[in-house]
Every structure is written in C-alpha cells, then in structure tokens.
Amino acid sequence: MRRSEFQRAVADEFGTRGAALVADLSLPAVGGRTAAEAMDAGIPPREVWLALCEEMDVPPSHRHGVGRMEPRRR
C-alpha cells in the first residue's frame, strides 16, 4: 500500500472524519502514535492502515484491497 492508497482508503472508509482520525487518534499497534506520526516515523502505510482499522473496529471485509484506483479501461 502506498501513502496515496492509504489516504484514499481512509477517505472511503471514514469520510469527512478521516483526516481527524489520522491526525489525532493514538494507535496502540504502532506505539501509541497517530497514523500521521507513524508514517512520518517510517512505519509502512499498510501497517498503519491495519492499526487504524483495528482501533476503529472496521470489519475485515473493508480492510484488504482498499485504496487502490480502478484500472484504466482500454
């Protein structure tokens, strides 16, 4: 997962409150950092995404494969 995919996944799952969650919510799975702090510290976006999902009780069906752009049609 790239950082841009992380951002799309957050927007898709959490809507307008996504930015606040990324900036303010402490995530125990990444050392008590916020998602933004964790990625700035070099933790991969996928690991941060899964930590955010765990903390927010996102169902497993919403966790994998999200954030990817639809393939271009030819």
PDB file with SEQRES, HELIX, SHEET and CRYST1 records, atoms N, CA, C and O in Angstrom:
SEQRES   1 A   74  MET ARG ARG SER GLU PHE GLN ARG ALA VAL ALA ASP GLU          
SEQRES   2 A   74  PHE GLY THR ARG GLY ALA ALA LEU VAL ALA ASP LEU SER          
SEQRES   3 A   74  LEU PRO ALA VAL GLY GLY ARG THR ALA ALA GLU ALA MET          
SEQRES   4 A   74  ASP ALA GLY ILE PRO PRO ARG GLU VAL TRP LEU ALA LEU          
SEQRES   5 A   74  CYS GLU GLU MET ASP VAL PRO PRO SER HIS ARG HIS GLY          
SEQRES   6 A   74  VAL GLY ARG MET GLU PRO ARG ARG ARG                          
HELIX    1 AA1 ARG A    3  PHE A   14  1                                  12    
HELIX    2 AA2 GLY A   15  ARG A   17  5                                   3    
HELIX    3 AA3 GLY A   18  ASP A   24  1                                   7    
HELIX    4 AA4 PRO A   28  VAL A   30  5                                   3    
HELIX    5 AA5 ALA A   35  ASP A   40  1                                   6    
HELIX    6 AA6 PRO A   45  GLU A   55  1                                  11    
HELIX    7 AA7 PRO A   60  HIS A   62  5                                   3    
CRYST1    1.000    1.000    1.000  90.00  90.00  90.00 P 1           1          
ATOM      1  N   MET A   1       0.859  -1.173   0.000  1.00  0.00           N  
ATOM      2  CA  MET A   1       0.000   0.000   0.000  1.00  0.00           C  
ATOM      3  C   MET A   1       0.903   1.234   0.000  1.00  0.00           C  
ATOM      4  O   MET A   1       1.841   1.342   0.790  1.00  0.00           O  
ATOM      5  N   ARG A   2       0.597   2.143  -0.893  1.00  0.00           N  
ATOM      6  CA  ARG A   2       1.291   3.432  -0.933  1.00  0.00           C  
ATOM      7  C   ARG A   2       0.561   4.425  -0.031  1.00  0.00           C  
ATOM      8  O   ARG A   2      -0.571   4.194   0.394  1.00  0.00           O  
ATOM      9  N   ARG A   3       1.241   5.532   0.244  1.00  0.00           N  
ATOM     10  CA  ARG A   3       0.621   6.556   1.089  1.00  0.00           C  
ATOM     11  C   ARG A   3      -0.652   7.104   0.434  1.00  0.00           C  
ATOM     12  O   ARG A   3      -1.638   7.372   1.121  1.00  0.00           O  
ATOM     13  N   SER A   4      -0.630   7.268  -0.882  1.00  0.00           N  
ATOM     14  CA  SER A   4      -1.825   7.760  -1.582  1.00  0.00           C  
ATOM     15  C   SER A   4      -2.976   6.762  -1.473  1.00  0.00           C  
ATOM     16  O   SER A   4      -4.134   7.162  -1.357  1.00  0.00           O  
ATOM     17  N   GLU A   5      -2.665   5.470  -1.509  1.00  0.00           N  
ATOM     18  CA  GLU A   5      -3.703   4.450  -1.329  1.00  0.00           C  
ATOM     19  C   GLU A   5      -4.246   4.491   0.096  1.00  0.00           C  
ATOM     20  O   GLU A   5      -5.444   4.314   0.315  1.00  0.00           O  
ATOM     21  N   PHE A   6      -3.354   4.725   1.067  1.00  0.00           N  
ATOM     22  CA  PHE A   6      -3.787   4.876   2.455  1.00  0.00           C  
ATOM     23  C   PHE A   6      -4.779   6.026   2.562  1.00  0.00           C  
ATOM     24  O   PHE A   6      -5.826   5.888   3.194  1.00  0.00           O  
ATOM     25  N   GLN A   7      -4.455   7.151   1.951  1.00  0.00           N  
ATOM     26  CA  GLN A   7      -5.325   8.331   2.022  1.00  0.00           C  
ATOM     27  C   GLN A   7      -6.680   8.061   1.380  1.00  0.00           C  
ATOM     28  O   GLN A   7      -7.710   8.473   1.913  1.00  0.00           O  
ATOM     29  N   ARG A   8      -6.690   7.369   0.235  1.00  0.00           N  
ATOM     30  CA  ARG A   8      -7.961   7.013  -0.410  1.00  0.00           C  
ATOM     31  C   ARG A   8      -8.768   6.064   0.468  1.00  0.00           C  
ATOM     32  O   ARG A   8      -9.983   6.217   0.599  1.00  0.00           O  
ATOM     33  N   ALA A   9      -8.096   5.088   1.068  1.00  0.00           N  
ATOM     34  CA  ALA A   9      -8.788   4.123   1.926  1.00  0.00           C  
ATOM     35  C   ALA A   9      -9.419   4.821   3.128  1.00  0.00           C  
ATOM     36  O   ALA A   9     -10.556   4.526   3.495  1.00  0.00           O  
ATOM     37  N   VAL A  10      -8.683   5.746   3.738  1.00  0.00           N  
ATOM     38  CA  VAL A  10      -9.211   6.496   4.888  1.00  0.00           C  
ATOM     39  C   VAL A  10     -10.424   7.307   4.461  1.00  0.00           C  
ATOM     40  O   VAL A  10     -11.443   7.302   5.151  1.00  0.00           O  
ATOM     41  N   ALA A  11     -10.332   8.000   3.337  1.00  0.00           N  
ATOM     42  CA  ALA A  11     -11.449   8.816   2.856  1.00  0.00           C  
ATOM     43  C   ALA A  11     -12.666   7.951   2.547  1.00  0.00           C  
ATOM     44  O   ALA A  11     -13.794   8.323   2.871  1.00  0.00           O  
ATOM     45  N   ASP A  12     -12.439   6.794   1.920  1.00  0.00           N  
ATOM     46  CA  ASP A  12     -13.552   5.905   1.575  1.00  0.00           C  
ATOM     47  C   ASP A  12     -14.228   5.324   2.814  1.00  0.00           C  
ATOM     48  O   ASP A  12     -15.454   5.229   2.873  1.00  0.00           O  
ATOM     49  N   GLU A  13     -13.429   4.939   3.795  1.00  0.00           N  
ATOM     50  CA  GLU A  13     -13.977   4.273   4.981  1.00  0.00           C  
ATOM     51  C   GLU A  13     -14.552   5.247   6.002  1.00  0.00           C  
ATOM     52  O   GLU A  13     -15.589   4.973   6.605  1.00  0.00           O  
ATOM     53  N   PHE A  14     -13.886   6.385   6.198  1.00  0.00           N  
ATOM     54  CA  PHE A  14     -14.260   7.278   7.301  1.00  0.00           C  
ATOM     55  C   PHE A  14     -14.825   8.622   6.860  1.00  0.00           C  
ATOM     56  O   PHE A  14     -15.276   9.406   7.696  1.00  0.00           O  
ATOM     57  N   GLY A  15     -14.808   8.897   5.569  1.00  0.00           N  
ATOM     58  CA  GLY A  15     -15.384  10.145   5.062  1.00  0.00           C  
ATOM     59  C   GLY A  15     -14.713  11.379   5.632  1.00  0.00           C  
ATOM     60  O   GLY A  15     -13.488  11.447   5.730  1.00  0.00           O  
ATOM     61  N   THR A  16     -15.529  12.352   6.007  1.00  0.00           N  
ATOM     62  CA  THR A  16     -15.005  13.643   6.440  1.00  0.00           C  
ATOM     63  C   THR A  16     -14.257  13.581   7.765  1.00  0.00           C  
ATOM     64  O   THR A  16     -13.456  14.470   8.055  1.00  0.00           O  
ATOM     65  N   ARG A  17     -14.494  12.565   8.565  1.00  0.00           N  
ATOM     66  CA  ARG A  17     -13.774  12.477   9.839  1.00  0.00           C  
ATOM     67  C   ARG A  17     -12.424  11.778   9.704  1.00  0.00           C  
ATOM     68  O   ARG A  17     -11.681  11.680  10.680  1.00  0.00           O  
ATOM     69  N   GLY A  18     -12.104  11.299   8.527  1.00  0.00           N  
ATOM     70  CA  GLY A  18     -10.852  10.583   8.305  1.00  0.00           C  
ATOM     71  C   GLY A  18      -9.610  11.395   8.627  1.00  0.00           C  
ATOM     72  O   GLY A  18      -8.683  10.886   9.257  1.00  0.00           O  
ATOM     73  N   ALA A  19      -9.581  12.646   8.203  1.00  0.00           N  
ATOM     74  CA  ALA A  19      -8.404  13.483   8.457  1.00  0.00           C  
ATOM     75  C   ALA A  19      -8.172  13.668   9.949  1.00  0.00           C  
ATOM     76  O   ALA A  19      -7.028  13.655  10.404  1.00  0.00           O  
ATOM     77  N   ALA A  20      -9.235  13.838  10.706  1.00  0.00           N  
ATOM     78  CA  ALA A  20      -9.111  14.000  12.162  1.00  0.00           C  
ATOM     79  C   ALA A  20      -8.603  12.712  12.805  1.00  0.00           C  
ATOM     80  O   ALA A  20      -7.786  12.765  13.724  1.00  0.00           O  
ATOM     81  N   LEU A  21      -9.074  11.558  12.334  1.00  0.00           N  
ATOM     82  CA  LEU A  21      -8.608  10.291  12.887  1.00  0.00           C  
ATOM     83  C   LEU A  21      -7.122  10.093  12.625  1.00  0.00           C  
ATOM     84  O   LEU A  21      -6.384   9.658  13.509  1.00  0.00           O  
ATOM     85  N   VAL A  22      -6.685  10.409  11.418  1.00  0.00           N  
ATOM     86  CA  VAL A  22      -5.277  10.252  11.059  1.00  0.00           C  
ATOM     87  C   VAL A  22      -4.393  11.174  11.897  1.00  0.00           C  
ATOM     88  O   VAL A  22      -3.289  10.794  12.288  1.00  0.00           O  
ATOM     89  N   ALA A  23      -4.875  12.371  12.168  1.00  0.00           N  
ATOM     90  CA  ALA A  23      -4.082  13.358  12.896  1.00  0.00           C  
ATOM     91  C   ALA A  23      -4.145  13.207  14.404  1.00  0.00           C  
ATOM     92  O   ALA A  23      -3.185  13.556  15.090  1.00  0.00           O  
ATOM     93  N   ASP A  24      -5.251  12.694  14.946  1.00  0.00           N  
ATOM     94  CA  ASP A  24      -5.490  12.779  16.390  1.00  0.00           C  
ATOM     95  C   ASP A  24      -5.593  11.457  17.152  1.00  0.00           C  
ATOM     96  O   ASP A  24      -5.327  11.434  18.353  1.00  0.00           O  
ATOM     97  N   LEU A  25      -5.964  10.373  16.504  1.00  0.00           N  
ATOM     98  CA  LEU A  25      -6.219   9.116  17.202  1.00  0.00           C  
ATOM     99  C   LEU A  25      -4.925   8.355  17.470  1.00  0.00           C  
ATOM    100  O   LEU A  25      -4.202   8.018  16.532  1.00  0.00           O  
ATOM    101  N   SER A  26      -4.626   8.081  18.732  1.00  0.00           N  
ATOM    102  CA  SER A  26      -3.456   7.281  19.100  1.00  0.00           C  
ATOM    103  C   SER A  26      -3.733   5.816  18.803  1.00  0.00           C  
ATOM    104  O   SER A  26      -4.798   5.295  19.134  1.00  0.00           O  
ATOM    105  N   LEU A  27      -2.777   5.161  18.181  1.00  0.00           N  
ATOM    106  CA  LEU A  27      -2.932   3.773  17.774  1.00  0.00           C  
ATOM    107  C   LEU A  27      -1.938   2.897  18.543  1.00  0.00           C  
ATOM    108  O   LEU A  27      -0.739   2.944  18.267  1.00  0.00           O  
ATOM    109  N   PRO A  28      -2.415   2.106  19.495  1.00  0.00           N  
ATOM    110  CA  PRO A  28      -1.517   1.257  20.283  1.00  0.00           C  
ATOM    111  C   PRO A  28      -0.650   0.326  19.429  1.00  0.00           C  
ATOM    112  O   PRO A  28       0.495   0.052  19.786  1.00  0.00           O  
ATOM    113  N   ALA A  29      -1.178  -0.154  18.322  1.00  0.00           N  
ATOM    114  CA  ALA A  29      -0.443  -1.110  17.491  1.00  0.00           C  
ATOM    115  C   ALA A  29       0.796  -0.512  16.825  1.00  0.00           C  
ATOM    116  O   ALA A  29       1.654  -1.251  16.342  1.00  0.00           O  
ATOM    117  N   VAL A  30       0.895   0.813  16.795  1.00  0.00           N  
ATOM    118  CA  VAL A  30       2.078   1.467  16.221  1.00  0.00           C  
ATOM    119  C   VAL A  30       2.762   2.340  17.271  1.00  0.00           C  
ATOM    120  O   VAL A  30       3.259   3.426  16.975  1.00  0.00           O  
ATOM    121  N   GLY A  31       2.773   1.843  18.484  1.00  0.00           N  
ATOM    122  CA  GLY A  31       3.496   2.518  19.552  1.00  0.00           C  
ATOM    123  C   GLY A  31       2.811   3.729  20.141  1.00  0.00           C  
ATOM    124  O   GLY A  31       3.472   4.601  20.704  1.00  0.00           O  
ATOM    125  N   GLY A  32       1.487   3.799  20.020  1.00  0.00           N  
ATOM    126  CA  GLY A  32       0.751   4.925  20.585  1.00  0.00           C  
ATOM    127  C   GLY A  32       0.835   6.189  19.755  1.00  0.00           C  
ATOM    128  O   GLY A  32       0.397   7.253  20.193  1.00  0.00           O  
ATOM    129  N   ARG A  33       1.391   6.083  18.568  1.00  0.00           N  
ATOM    130  CA  ARG A  33       1.468   7.235  17.659  1.00  0.00           C  
ATOM    131  C   ARG A  33       0.140   7.403  16.929  1.00  0.00           C  
ATOM    132  O   ARG A  33      -0.678   6.486  16.866  1.00  0.00           O  
ATOM    133  N   THR A  34      -0.049   8.594  16.384  1.00  0.00           N  
ATOM    134  CA  THR A  34      -1.158   8.782  15.455  1.00  0.00           C  
ATOM    135  C   THR A  34      -0.749   8.153  14.125  1.00  0.00           C  
ATOM    136  O   THR A  34       0.419   7.819  13.928  1.00  0.00           O  
ATOM    137  N   ALA A  35      -1.693   7.995  13.229  1.00  0.00           N  
ATOM    138  CA  ALA A  35      -1.377   7.447  11.909  1.00  0.00           C  
ATOM    139  C   ALA A  35      -0.368   8.336  11.191  1.00  0.00           C  
ATOM    140  O   ALA A  35       0.569   7.831  10.572  1.00  0.00           O  
ATOM    141  N   ALA A  36      -0.545   9.641  11.265  1.00  0.00           N  
ATOM    142  CA  ALA A  36       0.376  10.568  10.608  1.00  0.00           C  
ATOM    143  C   ALA A  36       1.776  10.453  11.199  1.00  0.00           C  
ATOM    144  O   ALA A  36       2.761  10.411  10.463  1.00  0.00           O  
ATOM    145  N   GLU A  37       1.864  10.404  12.511  1.00  0.00           N  
ATOM    146  CA  GLU A  37       3.169  10.282  13.171  1.00  0.00           C  
ATOM    147  C   GLU A  37       3.841   8.957  12.816  1.00  0.00           C  
ATOM    148  O   GLU A  37       5.049   8.906  12.587  1.00  0.00           O  
ATOM    149  N   ALA A  38       3.051   7.893  12.772  1.00  0.00           N  
ATOM    150  CA  ALA A  38       3.601   6.577  12.454  1.00  0.00           C  
ATOM    151  C   ALA A  38       4.198   6.552  11.052  1.00  0.00           C  
ATOM    152  O   ALA A  38       5.305   6.048  10.860  1.00  0.00           O  
ATOM    153  N   MET A  39       3.480   7.089  10.077  1.00  0.00           N  
ATOM    154  CA  MET A  39       4.013   7.093   8.717  1.00  0.00           C  
ATOM    155  C   MET A  39       5.224   8.018   8.606  1.00  0.00           C  
ATOM    156  O   MET A  39       6.176   7.705   7.891  1.00  0.00           O  
ATOM    157  N   ASP A  40       5.198   9.148   9.303  1.00  0.00           N  
ATOM    158  CA  ASP A  40       6.359  10.039   9.307  1.00  0.00           C  
ATOM    159  C   ASP A  40       7.576   9.361   9.932  1.00  0.00           C  
ATOM    160  O   ASP A  40       8.713   9.680   9.583  1.00  0.00           O  
ATOM    161  N   ALA A  41       7.342   8.427  10.855  1.00  0.00           N  
ATOM    162  CA  ALA A  41       8.428   7.699  11.506  1.00  0.00           C  
ATOM    163  C   ALA A  41       8.910   6.504  10.667  1.00  0.00           C  
ATOM    164  O   ALA A  41       9.835   5.794  11.063  1.00  0.00           O  
ATOM    165  N   GLY A  42       8.276   6.291   9.509  1.00  0.00           N  
ATOM    166  CA  GLY A  42       8.717   5.237   8.609  1.00  0.00           C  
ATOM    167  C   GLY A  42       7.945   3.937   8.691  1.00  0.00           C  
ATOM    168  O   GLY A  42       8.320   2.962   8.040  1.00  0.00           O  
ATOM    169  N   ILE A  43       6.892   3.895   9.461  1.00  0.00           N  
ATOM    170  CA  ILE A  43       6.064   2.688   9.514  1.00  0.00           C  
ATOM    171  C   ILE A  43       5.269   2.608   8.211  1.00  0.00           C  
ATOM    172  O   ILE A  43       4.652   3.593   7.806  1.00  0.00           O  
ATOM    173  N   PRO A  44       5.277   1.457   7.556  1.00  0.00           N  
ATOM    174  CA  PRO A  44       4.599   1.328   6.264  1.00  0.00           C  
ATOM    175  C   PRO A  44       3.108   1.674   6.355  1.00  0.00           C  
ATOM    176  O   PRO A  44       2.445   1.327   7.333  1.00  0.00           O  
ATOM    177  N   PRO A  45       2.586   2.360   5.332  1.00  0.00           N  
ATOM    178  CA  PRO A  45       1.168   2.734   5.332  1.00  0.00           C  
ATOM    179  C   PRO A  45       0.223   1.559   5.544  1.00  0.00           C  
ATOM    180  O   PRO A  45      -0.813   1.719   6.189  1.00  0.00           O  
ATOM    181  N   ARG A  46       0.552   0.390   5.020  1.00  0.00           N  
ATOM    182  CA  ARG A  46      -0.333  -0.782   5.194  1.00  0.00           C  
ATOM    183  C   ARG A  46      -0.444  -1.156   6.673  1.00  0.00           C  
ATOM    184  O   ARG A  46      -1.532  -1.458   7.162  1.00  0.00           O  
ATOM    185  N   GLU A  47       0.679  -1.134   7.373  1.00  0.00           N  
ATOM    186  CA  GLU A  47       0.670  -1.449   8.797  1.00  0.00           C  
ATOM    187  C   GLU A  47      -0.141  -0.406   9.574  1.00  0.00           C  
ATOM    188  O   GLU A  47      -0.884  -0.743  10.496  1.00  0.00           O  
ATOM    189  N   VAL A  48       0.011   0.851   9.192  1.00  0.00           N  
ATOM    190  CA  VAL A  48      -0.744   1.921   9.843  1.00  0.00           C  
ATOM    191  C   VAL A  48      -2.231   1.771   9.539  1.00  0.00           C  
ATOM    192  O   VAL A  48      -3.065   1.948  10.426  1.00  0.00           O  
ATOM    193  N   TRP A  49      -2.565   1.448   8.299  1.00  0.00           N  
ATOM    194  CA  TRP A  49      -3.970   1.244   7.912  1.00  0.00           C  
ATOM    195  C   TRP A  49      -4.597   0.133   8.747  1.00  0.00           C  
ATOM    196  O   TRP A  49      -5.707   0.290   9.255  1.00  0.00           O  
ATOM    197  N   LEU A  50      -3.897  -0.982   8.891  1.00  0.00           N  
ATOM    198  CA  LEU A  50      -4.442  -2.097   9.667  1.00  0.00           C  
ATOM    199  C   LEU A  50      -4.587  -1.726  11.138  1.00  0.00           C  
ATOM    200  O   LEU A  50      -5.544  -2.146  11.788  1.00  0.00           O  
ATOM    201  N   ALA A  51      -3.649  -0.943  11.671  1.00  0.00           N  
ATOM    202  CA  ALA A  51      -3.749  -0.483  13.062  1.00  0.00           C  
ATOM    203  C   ALA A  51      -4.966   0.434  13.237  1.00  0.00           C  
ATOM    204  O   ALA A  51      -5.682   0.339  14.234  1.00  0.00           O  
ATOM    205  N   LEU A  52      -5.188   1.311  12.272  1.00  0.00           N  
ATOM    206  CA  LEU A  52      -6.348   2.210  12.317  1.00  0.00           C  
ATOM    207  C   LEU A  52      -7.643   1.407  12.231  1.00  0.00           C  
ATOM    208  O   LEU A  52      -8.597   1.675  12.961  1.00  0.00           O  
ATOM    209  N   CYS A  53      -7.670   0.429  11.342  1.00  0.00           N  
ATOM    210  CA  CYS A  53      -8.853  -0.425  11.206  1.00  0.00           C  
ATOM    211  C   CYS A  53      -9.143  -1.177  12.497  1.00  0.00           C  
ATOM    212  O   CYS A  53     -10.293  -1.276  12.925  1.00  0.00           O  
ATOM    213  N   GLU A  54      -8.093  -1.703  13.111  1.00  0.00           N  
ATOM    214  CA  GLU A  54      -8.267  -2.439  14.361  1.00  0.00           C  
ATOM    215  C   GLU A  54      -8.837  -1.527  15.451  1.00  0.00           C  
ATOM    216  O   GLU A  54      -9.766  -1.904  16.165  1.00  0.00           O  
ATOM    217  N   GLU A  55      -8.279  -0.348  15.567  1.00  0.00           N  
ATOM    218  CA  GLU A  55      -8.722   0.581  16.609  1.00  0.00           C  
ATOM    219  C   GLU A  55     -10.162   1.049  16.388  1.00  0.00           C  
ATOM    220  O   GLU A  55     -10.890   1.287  17.352  1.00  0.00           O  
ATOM    221  N   MET A  56     -10.572   1.180  15.138  1.00  0.00           N  
ATOM    222  CA  MET A  56     -11.904   1.683  14.806  1.00  0.00           C  
ATOM    223  C   MET A  56     -12.913   0.566  14.529  1.00  0.00           C  
ATOM    224  O   MET A  56     -14.034   0.840  14.101  1.00  0.00           O  
ATOM    225  N   ASP A  57     -12.528  -0.682  14.767  1.00  0.00           N  
ATOM    226  CA  ASP A  57     -13.414  -1.838  14.549  1.00  0.00           C  
ATOM    227  C   ASP A  57     -13.973  -1.913  13.131  1.00  0.00           C  
ATOM    228  O   ASP A  57     -15.153  -2.198  12.928  1.00  0.00           O  
ATOM    229  N   VAL A  58     -13.111  -1.655  12.164  1.00  0.00           N  
ATOM    230  CA  VAL A  58     -13.503  -1.789  10.758  1.00  0.00           C  
ATOM    231  C   VAL A  58     -13.590  -3.285  10.449  1.00  0.00           C  
ATOM    232  O   VAL A  58     -12.667  -4.032  10.774  1.00  0.00           O  
ATOM    233  N   PRO A  59     -14.675  -3.730   9.833  1.00  0.00           N  
ATOM    234  CA  PRO A  59     -14.805  -5.160   9.538  1.00  0.00           C  
ATOM    235  C   PRO A  59     -13.691  -5.632   8.597  1.00  0.00           C  
ATOM    236  O   PRO A  59     -13.252  -4.880   7.726  1.00  0.00           O  
ATOM    237  N   PRO A  60     -13.241  -6.864   8.772  1.00  0.00           N  
ATOM    238  CA  PRO A  60     -12.175  -7.395   7.920  1.00  0.00           C  
ATOM    239  C   PRO A  60     -12.442  -7.265   6.424  1.00  0.00           C  
ATOM    240  O   PRO A  60     -11.508  -7.087   5.642  1.00  0.00           O  
ATOM    241  N   SER A  61     -13.686  -7.349   6.027  1.00  0.00           N  
ATOM    242  CA  SER A  61     -14.017  -7.241   4.597  1.00  0.00           C  
ATOM    243  C   SER A  61     -13.717  -5.859   4.031  1.00  0.00           C  
ATOM    244  O   SER A  61     -13.648  -5.703   2.812  1.00  0.00           O  
ATOM    245  N   HIS A  62     -13.538  -4.856   4.878  1.00  0.00           N  
ATOM    246  CA  HIS A  62     -13.240  -3.493   4.431  1.00  0.00           C  
ATOM    247  C   HIS A  62     -11.757  -3.166   4.529  1.00  0.00           C  
ATOM    248  O   HIS A  62     -11.348  -2.063   4.166  1.00  0.00           O  
ATOM    249  N   ARG A  63     -10.950  -4.095   5.009  1.00  0.00           N  
ATOM    250  CA  ARG A  63      -9.548  -3.798   5.293  1.00  0.00           C  
ATOM    251  C   ARG A  63      -8.599  -4.090   4.144  1.00  0.00           C  
ATOM    252  O   ARG A  63      -7.585  -3.404   4.008  1.00  0.00           O  
ATOM    253  N   HIS A  64      -8.884  -5.067   3.326  1.00  0.00           N  
ATOM    254  CA  HIS A  64      -7.923  -5.539   2.330  1.00  0.00           C  
ATOM    255  C   HIS A  64      -8.318  -5.102   0.926  1.00  0.00           C  
ATOM    256  O   HIS A  64      -9.478  -5.198   0.525  1.00  0.00           O  
ATOM    257  N   GLY A  65      -7.327  -4.622   0.197  1.00  0.00           N  
ATOM    258  CA  GLY A  65      -7.546  -4.220  -1.185  1.00  0.00           C  
ATOM    259  C   GLY A  65      -8.167  -2.851  -1.361  1.00  0.00           C  
ATOM    260  O   GLY A  65      -8.502  -2.464  -2.480  1.00  0.00           O  
ATOM    261  N   VAL A  66      -8.327  -2.108  -0.274  1.00  0.00           N  
ATOM    262  CA  VAL A  66      -8.923  -0.781  -0.378  1.00  0.00           C  
ATOM    263  C   VAL A  66      -7.865   0.254  -0.734  1.00  0.00           C  
ATOM    264  O   VAL A  66      -6.671   0.049  -0.516  1.00  0.00           O  
ATOM    265  N   GLY A  67      -8.329   1.363  -1.283  1.00  0.00           N  
ATOM    266  CA  GLY A  67      -7.434   2.454  -1.606  1.00  0.00           C  
ATOM    267  C   GLY A  67      -6.850   2.391  -2.999  1.00  0.00           C  
ATOM    268  O   GLY A  67      -6.265   3.361  -3.480  1.00  0.00           O  
ATOM    269  N   ARG A  68      -7.007   1.261  -3.641  1.00  0.00           N  
ATOM    270  CA  ARG A  68      -6.458   1.135  -4.992  1.00  0.00           C  
ATOM    271  C   ARG A  68      -7.387   1.796  -5.990  1.00  0.00           C  
ATOM    272  O   ARG A  68      -8.611   1.764  -5.864  1.00  0.00           O  
ATOM    273  N   MET A  69      -6.763   2.391  -6.977  1.00  0.00           N  
ATOM    274  CA  MET A  69      -7.546   3.011  -8.040  1.00  0.00           C  
ATOM    275  C   MET A  69      -8.092   1.922  -8.951  1.00  0.00           C  
ATOM    276  O   MET A  69      -7.490   0.859  -9.098  1.00  0.00           O  
ATOM    277  N   GLU A  70      -9.229   2.198  -9.554  1.00  0.00           N  
ATOM    278  CA  GLU A  70      -9.774   1.277 -10.524  1.00  0.00           C  
ATOM    279  C   GLU A  70      -8.845   1.247 -11.733  1.00  0.00           C  
ATOM    280  O   GLU A  70      -8.322   2.288 -12.130  1.00  0.00           O  
ATOM    281  N   PRO A  71      -8.630   0.072 -12.324  1.00  0.00           N  
ATOM    282  CA  PRO A  71      -7.767   0.017 -13.507  1.00  0.00           C  
ATOM    283  C   PRO A  71      -8.365   0.815 -14.649  1.00  0.00           C  
ATOM    284  O   PRO A  71      -9.583   0.903 -14.806  1.00  0.00           O  
ATOM    285  N   ARG A  72      -7.485   1.389 -15.435  1.00  0.00           N  
ATOM    286  CA  ARG A  72      -7.956   2.147 -16.609  1.00  0.00           C  
ATOM    287  C   ARG A  72      -8.557   1.205 -17.619  1.00  0.00           C  
ATOM    288  O   ARG A  72      -8.054   0.109 -17.864  1.00  0.00           O  
ATOM    289  N   ARG A  73      -9.635   1.657 -18.193  1.00  0.00           N  
ATOM    290  CA  ARG A  73     -10.281   0.834 -19.232  1.00  0.00           C  
ATOM    291  C   ARG A  73      -9.649   1.160 -20.561  1.00  0.00           C  
ATOM    292  O   ARG A  73      -9.321   2.310 -20.855  1.00  0.00           O  
ATOM    293  N   ARG A  74      -9.485   0.127 -21.356  1.00  0.00           N  
ATOM    294  CA  ARG A  74      -8.850   0.316 -22.677  1.00  0.00           C  
ATOM    295  C   ARG A  74      -9.866   0.395 -23.748  1.00  0.00           C  
ATOM    296  O   ARG A  74      -9.518   0.552 -24.918  1.00  0.00           O  
TER     297      ARG A  74                                                      
END                                                                             
